[in-house]
Structures are given as structure tokens and as C-alpha cells.
Amino acid sequence: MKSNILTALIVLCFLNISVAQNYKFGKVSKEELLQKEHPKEPTADAAILYREIKTDFQYTQDAGWYMVTDYFERIKIYTKEGFDKANATINLYKGDGEDKLLGLKGYTYYLDADGKIEEVKLKNDGIFEEETSKYVTQTKITMPDVREGCVIEYKYTINSPFIFNIDEFRFQETIPVDKVNVLFKTPEYFVYKTHQRGWVPYKVDSYSRERTMSYRQTTQDLRALGGPGLPETTTREVKFKEDTYTVELDNVPALKEEAYVGNLNNYTTALQFEMSYIDIPGVPLKTYATNWEDVSRSIYRVSEFGNELERNNYFENDINALLNGVTKPEEKVGRIFSYVLNKMNWNGYSSYYTSEGVKDAYKKGSGNVADINLMLVAMLRHAKLEANPVLVSTKSHGIPLFPTRNGFNYVIAAVDLPQGTLLLDATNKDAEIGVLKSNILNWQGRVIKKDGTSGWVSLSSLIPAVKSAMVNFEIKPDMSVTGKAKNRFTGNYAFEYRTGYKNLNEEAQRKGIEKNKTQAELSNLHFENLSMLGEPVSLEYDFEALDAVEDVAGKLYFSPMVFLATEENPFKSETRQYPIDYGYPMKDRYIINIALPEGYKVESMPENAVLNLGENMGSFRYLISQNGNKLQLSVEFAINKSFIAADEYANLKKFYELLIEKENEKVVLSKA
């Protein structure tokens, strides 16, 4: 009897292992469909049950060497919030050749009322193509009949001639990844370096073995008299050593969204292959190991970049008239930048190579990022200013791990003035001189000078975004609080308000501002300078707060910061793996004047406090004083560095805890 039970247990264990390890396309199990939550991360809305990427190289006489990559993914959807994981985007590149998408298939699986597995096939109405730039086309898929508890899977193959530029292999996402399997095979002729990133440790195994490959070759029969004969096709075999790299990872935790993380994808665990050299028998060795100087020079030499910077005959007369009588460099920059902002419209495409060409873009009044910003550089140079293009990788593009032209996807302008270097981006109508969009504020850019030399430049603003607020309020006999607030915003704060509120009507503006002011109702809201670049944005409003004062046994308790106090610490995790990315330095200043109700006196009020974060990373100052029947509070909060390392996280979290505690301390009033 015991023997039978033991045998049954062994069989059951074997069956469970078989189910768990059956990762063939179309072999979704009931166990996967019945799973209600992720076993390791129960709050996950979805999980990648299996991801497989296999790449090898093939050869044809016409195409030469090309990569064949097979993708397969199986995803479990737990909740409605996970439905977006049933969508996928496939990037296909083009240039000297183009990627080809083959064999795209997908299914959605679910259990019917009788517990039977049903499947719904991905059809053409769930497949869309979109040309996002001159060099990239996206195929987007939306899986059919997605519901809570379902499992989706899809697979496809990409044939690519771009053996020098290989997309990174990702092992981590914002949902758990139960298992990922990567196989990368390359002929001995192509030697790659590997670059690992992310905080989840993994090992890249490698080995070599002999491979035999057959390919068809067509030659012309020259033996026939009177000229070439008929083409002759033969099959050839070639033997070579093949280098294989493998990575297998299980139970990869989800990347957690945290406050001020910037682009979370910059910290995902991933593997990148970089072409080092090509060594084909009978052909001279060609090395590709390079540095950023080489990359910069190679970009400058491309006609859609360097040549476009040399053109000026299309704008010469207009800029000469614009700058007539202007001698100050700062005024020249201001006039040229405003001119380009008003004349040019961005078509939504990002690239550091022009698409229309600066001359045609100027005539049309529109172009891609490079059309507009290289034109801006050329105009600044025409004005005898030291201006240069700056190559940028946007946050969505990531931080380049090694020197490669693919490390960048954007270009802006830099101009040197006596007070320092200003960075300009004329693709956004709400931009100001020296203020960049948040998606561009991604570490460093590569400035390329006329002589071909290059160097790194910080993209972070050196000038903080400043918010100044003057608030006056009084406590009414019915314990309500009424008052008026005047706010002034500069730098990136002003940019964000312009972007968010310029095109809204007054009611929508009020609701947008009120959403961030808990316990307060706003009225008479008024903006100024939302459309006036170079001027601070002003915001005034009246407010009423009904629950700001608490009456306990005849004593009144209230926070002198009312609805302006920080209520919640943005940093909740005990530890943090990623740096803190504020995007730009900032400084918030509040002057709050409080008229106390008649018949009451101050029994106690918060003590003054000054907090400092690290070595000049940030500070907080809280100073309160009484003058007769009025209180005045001065609060200043500053973050001086836009980028703070993860090892400072504990100090930063404690800094916010103390700040929040102080801002929410109460003044206590008792009857006089």
C-alpha cells in the first residue's frame, strides 16, 4: 500500500513538473488558467509566464549574412488593470535593407463554464502598422477576447540585415517574469562583446561547436560558345565554428514604480551585444570597437547631419533682417530661438538625422527634431555665436551602455554665452531658453563641435525651477478658513504649467488645480503669462477650507500650512535599487500670513526648524513668528541636485519624514 502511494506521489510530481515546464507554443495548461494570483507577487496584475528569444545567423548569396530571431511570449492576465499587457509593439528597422516580420501568430486562452480550454486566434483586425520615423515601422498587436484569468501567447520571427545593431535582450519588466530563456548564436567570424545591466544577478554561459550550413549559389556558365550560358544553381556547404551564448533566469521580480524614478526602463535587467570585430577568412580584419569620439565623427560625416549644418542660403536674408542692429549675444539667441519657435512646427518624429532637409523644412514650416534643431544651430552660427548640436537619448530610449550611433535618438542645440552654456530645443511651443522637456532630461548629451571633436554635457538644468507663493488667510467665527493665494513659477515649473493649462478653459483649469489642493475649494482662479515665453507664469485664486480647523474642548487646532502641507511621503519602500531622478533642481518658497480669530490667543505653536540633506543636496526651513493677533510662516524647500544616488535613499526618506511631520504640526489656540 505504501509503495502504491509513493508511486502515485512520484507520478503526480512528475506530471506537475511536466506541466510547469511545458513551454511549447499552444500548450497552455489548465493550471495556468486556474491560477488566481501570482504565487510570489500576489498584487501583480499580470505576469510573463515564459519569454523565449532565439537568434542565429543565416547566409544567402543575395542578402549575405542576416540574423533570424524567434520571439515567443506567454502572459497571464490576473486583473482588468493587466489588460494592457495583452498589447505588444514590434519595432522593425529600415535603412540599408529592412527588417522582415514573419510568422506572427497569437491566441487568447480561457476556461469556459464547463472548465474546457477555449482559444481565440489573433486576426488581422488586431494587427496594426504605424510608421513612426523614416527608419522605424511599428507593428502593434492587440490580443482578442482578453478577460480576467486568461492566458495569451504570441510568437513571431524577424529576419534582420542589421547585424551590427542588436536590440537588447530584456529579462525584467514591470510585472513578474517567471522564466526567460535567451539563446544567441553567432558564426566565429562575428565577435561580440556582452554588456550586462540591472540589479538582478545573472550568468551568461557560452560555448562553441562546429556548424555546417548549406546555402544555394548561382553562377554563370561561361563555357558556352558565343557568350555567357544559362545560370547554374548549386548547393554549397560550409563548416565553421559557432559561438553560443545562453541565459536562463527564473522568478525575476517586477520592476517597481517608485517616486522620481525617471525612466524605469533604464534600470531593467538586460543583456546587450556589441559588435567588436569581423574576421572572415581571406578578408582583412575589420574592428568595430570604438569610442564616443569615433561615434560622434561618424554621425557628423553623414550628409543628413553635418551637411545640413553648413547650409545657410535659405535663411540668410531673414536672419540678417531679424538681427539688424542687435549686438548682445543674449539678445541674438532670444530673437533666433523665438523666430524658430514661431515659424517651425514639429511633425512628431524624433531623430538626429534630418528627414525633410533643413531647406525644405524651412519652406514648409515643419520637420522632424533634426530638421528644426540643426536649423537652429545653423542660424546661431550664422549670427557669429558658438553653437553646436548635442546628441541626446530620451528617457524612453534609455541610457546608452557603450559607444554606438544607436545610443541616441534626438538632437538639441547648445550655445556658449559668457554666463555659461545654454541648451535649446525648438520643437516645443512652450519651451524657454535653457528649459528642456522632461523626457530629454536624461543624464548627459554628446556635444559635437565644428572641428569634429566632441564631449559630454550635462542635460540637467543648473538653474532651479522656482515656485514662490504668498498666502493670506483668516479663521472665521464658524471655524472655516478663507484666503487668497498668489503664485509665481519659473523654469521647468512654468513650462509644466504652460503645457498642462494653456489650452484649458477656466473651469477645467480650476478643477486641475483644485485636484491637488485637498480640503480646499477654489474660486476666482486666474493665470497670467501662460502664452508669454520668457515671463514667469502667475496664478492667483481665492480659497475656502472647511475642515482646516478642529475644535477640541474649546481649543482650536490647525496647521498653519493648511492645504499646502505635504501629506504623504513619496518614498515608501524600505530600500531602493534605483537612483532618485527629480529631472531638475527645484526651490519652493511660501510666505503665509494668518489672521487669528478674535477672542483667541496662541497657546502653543510649532518650533522653528532647519533640515539639511547631505552635502548641499537639499534643505528645508520652517520659521514661524507671532505679531499681535497674526502669525507669519516662512517655509522654504529646496532640492539642489536633480539626480541623487540610491545609496542616499535612507537619508532622503528620513528627510521627507521630518519635513512632513513639521509641516503638519498644529498651532493650538485657546480662548483669551
N, C-alpha and C positions, 0 to 999 in steps of 0.2 A: 504493500500500500504506500509506504513512504517512498519507495522507488518510483511509483507511478506519479505521485505528487511532485517529486523532484524533477521528473522528466517533463511534466506539464509546465512547471515553472520555467525550466530551461527553454522550452518551446515558445512560451509566452514572451520571455525576454528576447529571444531571437526575433520573434515577429515584431516586437516594439522597436528593436534596433533596425530591422529592415524597413519599417515604416518611416522611422526617423531619418534614415539615410537614403530614401528613395527620392533622388533629386532629378529624375528624368522629366522632361517636358511632358505634361499631360498626366502625370502620375500623382495628382493631388489626392491626399488621403482624407478619410472621414475625421481622423483625429485632428488634422489641421483645421478642418471646417468647424468642428465642435469646440475648439479652443475659444474660451470666452474672454480671456485676458492674457497678456504676455506673462510667462512664468517668472521672469526676472525683473521686469519693469511693468507692474500691473496698471499703471496710469497711461501707458503708451496707447495712442490712438490707432497705430498701425505698426507693423514690423516687417522687415525683409527676412523672409524665411530662408532664402537662398539667393546668392548672387554668384554668377559664373561668367568669367571673361577669359576667352582663349584666343591668343594671337599667334599666327605663324606667317611665314613669308612664302610667296609663290613667284613663279617666273614665267613670262611668255615672251616670245620674240618681239612682239609689237609693243607691249607695255613695259617690258623689263621687270624689275623686281617690284612687288607691291605687297602690302600687308592685308591679311584676311583675319578679321576679328569677329568672333561669335559672342554675342551677348545673350544671357538668359537670366531672368529675374522672376522670383516668386514672392508675392507680398500678401500678408494677411491684413485685412481691414477689421478693426475691432469696433470703432465708433463712427458716427457721422462726421466727426471732426477729422477723421483719417481718410475721407473720400478723396481729397486732393492727391493722395499718394497713388490713386488709380490713374493718374495722368503722367505721361512721360514725354520728354523732349529729346530728340536725337539731332545732334549737330552734324551737318555734312559740309565739308570744306571744299573750296574750289579755287583754282588759280592756274598753275601749270599742271593741268589734269583736274580731276574731281573725284570725290568720294561717291561710291555707289552703294545704295541701300538695297539689300536682297533678303528675301525670305521672311518678311515681317509677319509674325503670327501672334495672336493673343487670345486668351479665354478668361472669362469670369466663371468661377465655380461657387455653387451654394447648395445647401440641402433643402429639398422640398419638404412638404408636410409629412411625407412618409419616410423621411430620412434617406432618400435616394439622392445621389450626387447629380446635380444638373449643371450643364455647361452652356455658356453663351459665347459665341465666336465674335471676335473683333472684326468689324466690316469696314468698308471704305468710308462710310459716313462718320466713323470715329477716327479717321486719319486725315490730318491737315498738313499742308505745306506752306511755309512762310519764308520769304527771302528777307533776312534781317540785315544783310550788308552785301557788298559786292563780292565778298569772299565766303559768306556763310549762308546756307539754307537750312532751316529747321523743319524737321518732320515731327509733328506733335500727335500723340495718340491719347484718346480718351476711352478708357475701357467701358464696355457696355454693362448695363444692369447691375451697377455697383450697389451693394447693400451692406448693412452691418453683419459681420461674421463671415463675409465672403472671402475667397482667396482669388487673387488674379495672378496671371503669369503671362509673360510675353518673351519672345526671342526674335533676334534678327542678326544679320551679318552685314558688315561693312567692308567693302574692298577699297583700299586707300593707297594712292601712289605716294602719299606724304610720309615716307619712311624716316624723315628727319624730325618730324613734329608729331609726337605721340601723346595723345591725351593721357592724363594721369589715371591711375587705377585707384579708385576710391574704396576704402574699406569701412567707412563710418559715415552715418547720416544723422539727421535729427530724430530718427526713430531707431529702435534696436535693430541690429543685424545679427541674425542667429548664426549664419555661416556664409563665408565668402571664399571663393576659390579662384585664383588667378594663375594662368599659365601663359608664359611669354617665351616663344621660341624664335631664335634668330640664327641665320647662317653665320658661320665663323667669319665671313667677310665683313660683317657689320658688328662693330664693337660698341656697346653702350655702357654708360655709367648709370648707376642707380642712385636716386635721391629719395630718402625716406623723410616723412614729416608726420606730425601728430604726436599725441601723448600716450596712445595705446601701443605698447611694445609689440613688435612682430619680427619674424625672421624671414629673410629671402634666401631660399635654398636654390642652389644652382648645380647643374651637372652638364656634361657633354656626351654626345653619342653620334655615331655615323648615320647619315640620312641619304637615301637615294631618291632623287626627284626626276620625274620624266616630264619632258616638255616637247612640243611639236615645233619643228624648224622647217621653214620653207626656203628653198634655194632655187636659183635659175639654172636650168640645164644649158650649159654653154657649148656642149659638144655637137649640137645640131649644126649642120651647114647652113650658111645663109643668114646667120644671126642667132639671137637667143632662142632657146626652145621653150617648152612648157615648164611652168614652175613645178618643182618637185618637193613634196612634203614628207618629212621623215620624223620619227620619234627618237629623241635623244635622251640618254640617261646621264646624270651627273651625280657623283658622290662627293659629299662634303661633311664636315663636322658641324653639328647643330648645337648651339648653346641654349639651354633651357633654364628658365627662372620660374620658381613656383612660390606662391604664398597661400597658406591656408589659415584662416582665422575663424574662431568660434566665439560666440557671445560677445560681440563688440557693443559696448554701451552706447546709447544715443548721445549725440552732442546736445548739450542742454543750452537752451536760450537763456542768456543772462543779461543783466543790465549793462549797457555800454560795452557791448562785445564787438561792435563794428560789423565786419562780415564774418559770420561764424564759420563759413567755408574755409577761411584762412587757417583754421586750426584742426580741420578734419584729418584723420589718419589716412594717409595715401602714399602711393609709390609713383615716382616719375622716372622715365627712361630718357637719357640724354645721349644723342649720337656722339661718340668720341672719335672714331676714325673708321675709314673703309679701306680694306686691304684685300683686293681681288687679284688672284694670280695673273701676272702679265701686265698689270695696270699699276702705275705709280701710286704709292700710299697717299691717301688724302685724309688729313686730320681735320676735325671739327671742334676739338677742344679749344675754346675761345674765351675771351674776356669781354667785359662790358664796353670797353673801348672799341673792340672789333665789331660788336653788335651795333653800336651807335654809328660807326663809319659806314657799315653796310646799309643801314637804313637811310642815311643821308645820301648815299650814292644812287638810290632808287629815284627814278625820274619823278614819280608821283609825290616825292618828298623834297629832295634837295633842289631840283629844277624849279619847283613851284615857288620856292623862297626867293629865287632870283628874278622872278617876273615883277615888273612894276609899271609897265607902259599902259596897263589898263586902268590904273587908278591915279596915275601921277598928277594929272591936272586937278582932279577933285581934291586930293590931299594937299596939294600946294595952295589951293584956294582956302581950304579949311584952316591951314596953319599960317595964313598970311598975317604977319606982324607978331606972331607968338614966338617967344624966345625961351620961356621957362620949360624945362623938361617935364615937370609935373603936369603943366597945362597941356603940353603936346600929348602926353599919354591920355589924359582925360578926354580931350577932344576926339582923338583917333578911336579910343575904346567906345565912346558913346556913338560915334559915327557907324562903326561896325555893328554895334548892338541894334541900332535903329534900321540899318539897311539890310542886314542879313537875317535869314530865318533858318534855323537848324531843321533838317529833314528827319531827324531821329536816329540817323546811323552814326555809329562810333567807329573810328579808325584813325590811325596816324598817317595813312595814305589818302590822298585826295581821290574823290570819285568823279566829280564834275570837272575838276581842274579849277584853279583859283580864278582864271579869267572868265570862264563860262559861268562859274558860280556867282561872280560879281555881277554879271549881266542879268542873271536870273533872279538874284537876290536870295538864293537859298543854296544849301550844300550840306555836306556831312561835317563832322567835327574838324577834320583836317582842312577841308576847303575853307572854313571860316577862320580857324585859329592860325593856320600858316599864312593866310592873307593878312591877318592882324600883325604877325611878326614882320612880314614884308613891309607893311605900312610904317611900323615903328622904326625899322631900319632906314627906310626912305627919309624919315624925319631926323636922321643922324643920331638915333638913340641906340644904345647897346641892348638889342633884343634878340632872343633865341627861343627856339622851340624846346618844350620839355615833354619827354615821353612819359606817359602815366599808365599804370594799371589800375583800373577802377576796382572798387571793393568787390563787385560781383565777379570780376575777372581773377581776383586773388593776388597774392604777393609772389613775384617770380622767384623760383628757387635757385636758378642758375642762369648764366648769360644766354639769352635766346631772344630772337625778334618776337616770338610769340608771347613773351613775358609782358608785352604792352598792348594796349588796345585803344589808347586815347592820346591826344596831344593838346597841350595848352601853351600859352606864351609866357615868357619871363622877360622883364625889362629891368635893367640895373639903373637905379637912381642914387643920388648921394646918400639918402637915408636908408638904402638897402634894396633888396631885390623884391619886386612886386610880381605876383603870379596872376594871370588874367585868363578868363575863359569867356569868350563872347558868344557861346551857344545858348545862354540862358538870359531871357529878357529881364530877369530880376537880379542879375549878377551886379556886383560892385567891384571896383578895383581892389584887388587883394583879397576878395572873398570868393571861395570856391564852393561848389556844391558838395554836399556831404559824401556822395558816392565817389568823389575824386580824392577826398582826404584820406589817402591810403598809403601811409608810410612815407616813401620817397619817390621822386621823379628823376628822370635822367635828362639833364640839360645838354644839348648839342650845340656847340659853337661853330662859327663860320669856318674856322681852320680844321674842323673835324674832331677836335678834342671834345671830351665830354666829362661829366661829373655828376655826382648826386646832389640833389637839393631837397630839403625838407618841404613837404606839402602842407604841413601844419601851419596855421596862422600864428604869427608872432604877436599879433595884437588881439587881446581878448575880446570876445563878444560881451558887451556890457548892457545890463538892464538896470535902470535907475527908476525907483518908484517913490513917489510922495503920497502918503495915505493919511487922510484926516477922518476921524470918526468920533461919534459920541454915543454914550449909552443912554437910551431914553428911559423915562419912568416905567414903561412897560417891559423893560429889560431887552428890548430889541436894540440892534446896533445899526446905525445908518452912517454913511460917509461917502467920500469921493476919493478916487484913486487916479493919479496921473503917472503914466509910464512912458519911458523913453528907451528905445532899443537901437543898438548899433551893431555893426559887424554881422556875424552869422545869425545873431538873433533877428536883426532887421530883415535879412534875407529870408529866414524861415517864415516870418510874419507876412512878408510880401507874397511868397509862394503860396501860403496857406489861406490868405484872406483877401487878396487883391480883387479876385473875381467873384466874391460872395456879396449878396445883398446884406443890408443892415441886420435883418433878423437872423440870417444864417451866421453872420459874424458874432452876434450876441450869444447864440447858442454854442458856438465853438469855444468862445472864451469862458462862458459860464460852466461848461462841462468840466473845466479844470479848477473851478472855484467851488468846492463843496460847501454847503451850508450858506450859500450867498445867492441872492437874486440881483441881477444887474439891469440897469436901465441907462438911457441917455448915452449909449456907447458911441464913441466917435474916434475914428482913425485919421491920422494925417501922414502924408508923405509915403503912402503905400506905392505910389507910382513915381516918386521922385528919387531916382538913384542918387546916391551920394549924401542924402539927407537922413538923419535919424528917423525911424518910424515912431510916431507918438500914438498913444492910446489913452483915452480918458473914459471913465464910466462912473456912475453912481451905483452904490450897492446898499443892500439891506441884508443883515444876517439875523435870523430869528432865534437861533439856538446857540448863539455865541456866549451867552452869559447864563450861569447856573446859580440859582438862589438856594442855598442850603442853610436852613435855620437862621435866616435873616442876613447871612453873609453872601456876598456876590463873588463868584469865581469866573475868571475869563483869561484867555490867552491874549496878550497884547498884540500878537501877530494875527489874530482871528483866522480867517480862511487862508492866509498866506503861509501859515506854518506848514512845514514838511510833515506829513502824517505817517509815511511808511518808508522804511529803509529799502532802497532799491537793491541792496546786496543782502540776499537771504541765505545763500549757501554757506556752509561752514568753511569750505575750501573752494578754491577756484584754480582751474587749469589754464585759463586764457588771460591775457593782459586786459586792462581796462582802457577802452578807447572812447574818449569823450568827443573826438573829432576836432575840437578846437578849445583853447583856453577860454575861461568864462569868469565873469565877475557880476554878482548880483548885489545891489545896494538898495536898502529900504530905510526911509525915514518915516516913522509912524507917530502921529500926534493924536492923543486920546483925551477927549473931554470927559471927565468923570461926572456921574450924576450928582445932583445936589443932595446934601444930607448924608453923604458917604465920605469916608476917609480911607486912606490906604493903610491896611493892617500889615500886609507883607507883599513883597514883590520879588521877582527873580533877581539873583545876584548877577553882576556883570561877569562876563566870561570871554576868554580868548583861547581858541584852539588852533594848533598848528599841525599840519600834516607833513611829516617827513622833512626833508631839506628843501623848503620852498616849493613843495608840490601843491599845497593848498592851505587855506586858512578860513577861520570863522570867528567873527567878532560880534558880541552881543552886549550893547551898552544901553542901560535904561536909567532914566532920571525923572524926578518929580519937580514940578514948578507950580506951586499953588494947587489948583484943582485940575491940573493937567499932567499927563505923563508923556514923555518923549522917548521913543525907542529907536536906536540906530543899529541896524543889522547889516553885516557885510559877509558875503560868502564868495570865496574865490577858489577856482581850480586853475593853477598856473601852468600845468603841463597837460597837453591833450592826450598823452599816452603814458600810462602807469603800468609798470611791470606786475605780473601776477604775484610775485613774492611780497608785494606791498599790500596785498588784498586784506589781510587781517587788520593792518593799521587803518586802511581806508574804511573798512566796515565799522570798526570801533569809532572812528571819526564821525561817521554818519549817525551812529547810535547816540553819541554825546550831543551832536548837533540837534537831532530830533527831540531828545529829552529837554534840551534847553528851550527850543522854540515852542514847545508845548507846555512849559511851566506856566502856572497861573498867577495872576495878580489877585489878591484877596482884599475885598473892600468890606468894611464894617460900618454900621451907622455912626455918624458923628455924635 
